[in-house]
Amino acid sequence: MRNKRIVILNNLLAQVEEHIPFKKQINPSVSKSDIGWQLDHTLKVINDV
């Protein structure tokens, strides 16, 4: 079970990493914040959980 969670977390972190080159892009129909802010927020949540 623990190994499965580690694999899932690694996959999610890889997805976050793939979006770094697009950090300045904004999709106003989704959020007022750019992708960089979203990535930063995602990592902060992961660290606090």
C-alpha positions in Angstrom: 0.0 0.0 0.0 2.8 2.4 0.9 4.7 1.8 -2.3 1.5 2.4 -4.3 1.1 5.8 -2.7 4.7 6.7 -3.4 4.2 5.8 -7.1 1.1 7.9 -7.2 2.8 10.8 -5.6 5.8 10.5 -7.9 3.4 10.5 -10.9 1.6 13.6 -9.7 4.9 15.4 -9.0 6.0 14.6 -12.6 2.8 16.1 -13.9 3.5 19.3 -11.9 7.0 19.4 -13.2 5.8 19.1 -16.8 3.7 22.3 -16.4 6.6 24.5 -15.2 7.5 25.8 -18.7 3.9 27.2 -18.9 4.1 29.0 -15.5 3.2 32.4 -17.0 0.1 31.2 -18.9 -3.4 32.1 -17.6 -6.7 30.6 -18.5 -9.3 33.1 -17.2 -12.1 30.6 -17.7 -10.4 28.5 -15.0 -8.7 30.9 -12.7 -7.4 34.5 -12.4 -4.1 33.1 -11.3 -1.3 31.9 -13.7 -0.1 28.3 -13.8 2.9 29.2 -11.7 0.7 30.3 -8.8 -1.3 27.1 -9.2 1.8 25.0 -9.1 3.2 26.8 -6.1 -0.1 26.3 -4.3 -0.2 22.6 -5.2 3.3 22.1 -3.7 2.4 24.0 -0.6 -0.7 21.9 0.0 1.3 18.7 -0.5 3.9 19.9 2.0 1.3 20.8 4.6 -0.7 17.6 4.2 
